[in-house]
Amino acid sequence: MDPVIGVSVARINPSRWLLGSLMVCEKSDILESTPSDAISHWKDGNNTFCLRKKLADDPELSTGDSQVDRIHAAGTSAASWCLGQDTFVKVHSWIEGLEMEAEKIQFVTEKAPEVPVPEVIYTWIDRDLNRSFLIMKRVEGQTLDKAWPKLSPPQRTQIADDVARFSVTLAANTSTLFETVTGLPVSNERWLMDETPASHLTWHPKFLGPLTQEGMQTYLAKISNATPPDIEPEFHFYHADLGPTNIMVSGDGRLSGIIDWESAAYYPRFWLATKPLISWAFLLDCEEGEDSRSWARLLAQGLETHGGFKGQAEAYKCWHDGVRKQ
C-alpha cells in the first residue's frame, strides 16, 4: 500500500489536518464558526471542528506530521489518530466489496439502540488510496484490559453479563446466509477460513461468503481433514471481536461502550460462545500468576446463560487442527 496506512492523517499545524487525498479537518476556538463549505461539523470541548474537501492548493500529506496525533497502528491495514479531546479518526485498508464499519454501527443503533456504540460523525472511502476513513466521538472510560486489575469480581461478572445480554439481543437478528448486514462477504474472520497463502497482500481483506447453511458446511469440510462443527439454518448477528481491548469501562466500573465493529456480521450459532474460548484476542494482558482467560470464560458463560449459546471449543479445535496448509 502506497503511501503506507500510518501516514494517512497528517497534522499541518495545531488546528489543521489532512485526511488522505480528499479531506481537510480544521479546528476553531469560535464555537459558532462553521465554514460554508463544511461537509460536517461538530463540537469538541471548547472548539468547533469542521470537515471539508481538500482543495488543489492544500498541502500534501508529505508536508505534515503523521506521528504526532497517531494513537494506534495495526500493521499494514489500520491506524487511528486523535484530532481533539473527544474526536478520533480511524483509517482502514479498503477494496471493493468491503462493508464499512459505520454501516454496522448504524445497524446496531437501529436494531438495538440500548447497545452502547461510538457516535459516528462522518465516514468516507478514499478510492485513490484504497482506504476508508471514519470520524467518531470518544467513548467514555478505558479499555477493559487496562481496567481489569482494579475491578472487583462482581464488577467483572456484571460487565461480562452486560456484554453477553447485548450480544444475545443483537443475535436475535438472523439471516439464512453467512454475510454482512448489507449482503456482502464476511471479511478477515480467519478462524473460519483456510490458510492464507504467502502471496496474499497483507493489507488486502480476505473474504468468505455469502454462504448458505449447506455452503458453509461444505466449505468448512473441504478445507480440513476433520469434521467441522454443525452449522444450523440461521446465522446470527455478532460483533465477533469482543476481546478486552474492545470493551470500554467507566471510572465506576461499569460497561460504557463496545467499540471496533469491523468484524460484525451474521455468523453460525456455534461461533458466538466458541470464539472467546479459542481466540488469542480475548486474552487479558495479566501479570504472572493471573488467569489471562478469565474474561473469555466469563463472556462464554454469559452467552450460554442469557442466550443458550454453547461453546464448542473442542470440536472447533479438532476441525481447525485439520485445516490443510496452502
C-alpha positions in Angstrom: 0.0 0.0 0.0 1.4 3.3 -1.0 1.6 5.5 0.9 1.6 3.3 4.0 -1.5 3.3 6.2 0.4 5.0 9.1 0.7 8.3 7.2 -3.0 8.6 6.2 -3.5 11.6 8.5 -1.1 14.4 8.9 -1.2 17.5 11.1 -0.2 20.6 9.1 -0.4 22.9 12.1 -2.1 22.8 15.6 -5.5 23.4 14.1 -5.4 21.7 10.7 -5.1 18.1 9.4 -5.0 16.5 6.0 -7.0 13.2 5.9 -5.9 11.2 2.9 -6.3 12.6 -0.6 -9.8 14.0 -0.2 -10.4 15.8 3.1 -9.1 18.5 5.4 -10.2 18.8 9.1 -9.9 22.3 10.8 -10.3 23.4 14.4 -11.6 26.7 15.6 -11.9 28.1 19.1 -15.0 30.0 18.0 -17.9 27.7 18.8 -20.3 29.3 16.2 -17.7 29.3 13.4 -18.7 26.9 10.6 -17.3 27.5 7.1 -19.9 27.5 4.3 -18.1 24.7 2.5 -18.1 22.3 5.6 -19.2 18.8 4.8 -19.6 18.1 8.5 -19.0 20.0 11.8 -19.1 19.1 15.5 -18.3 20.4 19.0 -15.3 19.1 20.9 -14.6 20.8 24.2 -14.3 24.5 23.7 -13.7 24.1 19.9 -15.6 23.6 16.7 -14.2 21.1 14.2 -15.2 21.1 10.6 -14.5 18.7 7.7 -14.3 20.0 4.1 -13.0 18.7 0.8 -9.3 19.2 0.0 -8.6 21.9 -2.4 -6.0 21.9 -5.2 -3.7 24.3 -3.3 -3.9 22.5 0.0 -0.6 21.0 1.2 0.2 17.3 0.5 0.4 14.6 3.2 4.1 14.6 3.0 4.3 18.2 4.3 2.6 17.3 7.6 3.3 15.2 10.7 1.6 11.9 10.7 3.1 10.7 14.1 2.2 13.5 16.5 -1.5 12.6 16.8 -1.4 8.9 16.0 -2.5 6.7 18.8 -2.6 3.3 17.2 -1.2 1.4 14.2 -2.0 -2.2 13.4 0.4 -3.5 10.8 -0.3 -2.5 7.2 -4.1 -2.3 7.4 -5.3 0.1 10.2 -4.3 3.1 12.2 -6.0 5.8 14.4 -5.4 9.4 15.2 -6.8 11.8 17.9 -8.0 15.1 16.5 -9.2 16.7 19.7 -10.2 15.9 23.3 -13.1 13.7 22.1 -12.6 13.1 18.4 -10.9 10.2 16.7 -10.3 9.2 13.1 -9.9 5.5 12.2 -8.3 4.6 8.8 -8.6 1.1 7.3 -7.4 -0.5 4.1 -10.3 -0.9 1.7 -11.2 -2.7 -1.5 -14.4 -3.1 -3.4 -16.9 -5.4 -1.6 -15.8 -4.4 1.9 -18.5 -3.2 4.2 -17.9 -0.1 6.2 -17.7 -0.1 10.0 -20.2 2.8 10.1 -22.8 0.6 8.3 -22.5 -2.0 11.1 -22.8 0.7 13.8 -25.9 2.2 12.1 -27.4 -1.3 12.0 -26.8 -1.8 15.7 -28.2 1.7 16.6 -31.4 0.9 14.6 -31.9 -2.6 15.9 -30.8 -2.2 19.5 -30.3 1.4 20.5 -29.6 0.4 24.1 -26.2 -1.1 23.0 -23.5 1.5 23.7 -21.7 2.1 20.5 -19.4 5.0 19.4 -21.1 8.1 17.9 -20.2 8.3 14.2 -19.6 11.8 12.9 -18.6 11.1 9.2 -17.2 8.4 7.1 -16.0 8.1 3.5 -13.9 6.0 1.1 -10.7 7.3 -0.4 -10.5 5.1 -3.5 -7.3 6.7 -4.7 -5.5 5.4 -1.6 -7.6 2.2 -1.1 -8.7 3.1 2.4 -11.7 4.1 4.4 -11.9 6.9 7.0 -14.2 7.1 10.0 -14.5 10.1 12.3 -16.2 9.5 15.6 -16.6 10.6 19.2 -14.5 9.2 22.1 -16.3 6.6 24.3 -16.0 7.3 28.0 -13.6 5.4 30.1 -10.7 3.0 29.4 -10.4 -0.4 27.9 -11.4 -3.4 30.0 -7.9 -4.7 29.6 -6.5 -1.7 31.5 -9.4 -1.5 34.0 -9.4 -5.2 34.8 -6.8 -5.2 37.7 -8.9 -2.5 39.6 -12.3 -4.3 39.1 -13.8 -6.5 41.8 -15.0 -10.0 40.8 -18.7 -8.8 40.9 -17.9 -5.9 38.6 -16.1 -8.2 36.2 -19.0 -10.6 36.1 -21.5 -7.8 35.6 -19.6 -6.4 32.6 -19.5 -9.9 31.1 -23.2 -10.3 31.7 -24.0 -6.9 30.1 -21.9 -7.6 27.0 -23.5 -11.1 26.8 -27.0 -9.7 27.1 -26.4 -7.1 24.4 -24.9 -9.8 22.2 -28.0 -12.0 22.7 -30.2 -9.1 21.8 -28.3 -8.5 18.6 -28.2 -12.2 17.8 -32.0 -12.2 17.5 -31.3 -10.6 14.1 -30.8 -13.5 11.8 -30.1 -14.4 8.2 -30.2 -17.5 6.1 -26.7 -16.6 4.9 -23.2 -16.2 6.3 -22.9 -12.5 5.2 -22.7 -8.9 6.4 -25.7 -6.7 7.2 -25.7 -5.3 3.6 -25.3 -8.7 2.0 -21.6 -8.6 1.3 -19.0 -11.3 2.0 -17.6 -11.5 5.6 -14.0 -10.3 5.8 -11.0 -11.3 7.8 -12.6 -13.9 10.1 -9.5 -16.0 9.6 -10.6 -18.5 12.3 -13.2 -19.8 9.9 -11.2 -19.6 6.7 -8.5 -21.6 5.0 -4.8 -20.8 5.5 -3.8 -17.5 3.8 -1.2 -18.1 1.1 2.1 -16.3 1.3 1.3 -14.3 -1.9 -1.7 -12.6 -0.3 -1.2 -8.9 0.2 -1.1 -8.2 3.9 -3.3 -5.1 3.7 -5.9 -6.9 1.5 -9.0 -8.1 3.4 -9.8 -11.8 2.9 -13.4 -12.6 2.1 -15.7 -15.5 2.5 -19.4 -15.8 1.5 -22.2 -15.1 1.3 -22.8 -18.8 2.0 -26.0 -20.8 2.9 -26.0 -23.3 5.7 -25.1 -26.1 3.2 -22.5 -23.9 1.5 -20.8 -23.1 4.8 -20.8 -26.7 6.0 -19.4 -27.8 2.6 -16.7 -25.1 2.7 -15.5 -26.0 6.3 -15.5 -29.7 5.5 -13.5 -29.1 2.2 -10.6 -27.2 3.8 -10.0 -29.6 6.8 -9.2 -33.2 7.2 -11.5 -33.2 10.3 -15.3 -32.9 10.7 -16.4 -29.2 11.3 -18.9 -28.2 14.0 -22.6 -28.4 12.8 -24.0 -25.3 11.0 -27.6 -24.5 11.8 -30.0 -23.0 9.3 -29.9 -19.5 10.7 -26.9 -17.2 11.1 -26.8 -14.7 14.0 -25.6 -11.1 14.0 -22.5 -10.9 16.2 -19.7 -8.4 17.0 -17.2 -11.3 16.8 -14.3 -9.3 18.3 -15.4 -8.8 21.9 -11.9 -9.0 23.4 -10.9 -6.9 26.4 -9.4 -4.1 24.2 -12.8 -3.5 22.6 -14.8 -3.2 25.8 -14.9 0.2 27.4 -15.3 0.6 31.2 -16.3 3.8 33.1 -14.5 5.1 36.1 -17.1 3.5 38.4 -16.5 0.0 36.9 -19.5 -0.2 34.5 -19.7 -1.0 30.8 -19.6 2.3 28.9 -19.2 1.2 25.3 -18.4 -1.5 22.8 -16.0 -0.4 20.0 -14.4 -1.8 16.8 -17.4 -3.3 14.9 -15.4 -4.1 11.7 -15.9 -7.8 12.1 -19.6 -7.7 12.9 -21.7 -9.9 10.6 -24.1 -12.9 10.6 -22.2 -15.9 12.0 -23.0 -19.6 12.7 -24.7 -20.1 16.1 -21.9 -22.2 17.5 -19.4 -19.4 16.8 -20.8 -16.9 19.3 -19.6 -18.7 22.5 -16.8 -20.6 20.8 -14.7 -17.8 19.6 -14.0 -16.3 23.1 -12.6 -19.7 24.1 -10.2 -20.2 21.2 -9.1 -16.7 20.0 -6.0 -15.0 21.4 -7.7 -11.7 21.0 -9.9 -12.5 24.1 -6.9 -12.9 26.4 -6.1 -10.4 29.1 -2.7 -8.9 29.5 -2.2 -10.2 33.0 0.7 -10.2 35.5 2.4 -13.6 36.1 0.2 -15.9 38.1 -3.1 -14.4 36.9 -5.5 -16.1 34.6 -5.4 -14.5 31.1 -8.6 -16.4 30.0 -10.8 -15.0 32.8 -12.6 -12.6 30.5 -13.1 -15.2 27.8 -14.7 -17.7 30.2 -17.0 -15.1 31.8 -18.2 -13.9 28.4 -18.8 -17.5 27.1 -20.7 -18.3 30.3 -22.8 -15.2 29.9 -23.7 -16.1 26.3 -24.8 -19.5 27.4 -26.7 -18.3 30.5 -28.5 -15.4 28.8 -29.0 -16.8 25.3 -28.3 -20.6 25.3 -25.3 -20.2 23.1 -23.0 -23.1 23.9 -19.3 -23.0 23.1 -17.9 -25.9 21.0 -14.2 -25.3 21.6 -13.1 -28.9 21.5 -15.0 -29.7 18.3 -13.7 -26.5 16.7 -10.1 -27.2 17.7 -10.2 -30.7 16.2 -11.5 -29.2 12.9 -9.0 -26.3 12.9 -6.1 -28.6 13.6 -7.0 -30.4 10.4 -7.1 -27.3 8.2 -4.8 -28.0 5.2 -1.9 -25.7 4.6 -1.7 -24.0 1.3 
